[in-house]
Amino acid sequence: MAVRKLPPSLFSAKGGIAQTRGSARFLHIIAGVRQSRNLYAFGCESQPLLTLTSYGLPKRCPVCRQDYPIGSENQGCAETT
């Protein structure tokens, strides 16, 4: 079986799919959730072969630097009424 090198331009996080307010926004997909440990596994559209893990909701994607890629800023807070 022949092995072919892929150009690094295919996996760069600098090219954006959709532009919002001048910054690139990428789709983030949740791959798995382990509720007993509050562990999230997710993937970023800019690096399709990479799976990232986070304890709790991530505040920033380490690949594309998007703030709160899963959920929102106030989603993890408990509400008291």
HELIX and SHEET records of a PDB file:
HELIX    1   1 PRO A    8  PHE A   11  5                                   4    
SHEET    1   A 2 ALA A  18  THR A  20  0                                        
SHEET    2   A 2 SER A  23  ARG A  25 -1                                        
SHEET    1   B 3 HIS A  28  ARG A  34  0                                        
SHEET    2   B 3 LEU A  39  CYS A  44 -1                                        
SHEET    3   B 3 GLN A  47  TYR A  55 -1                                        
END                                                                             
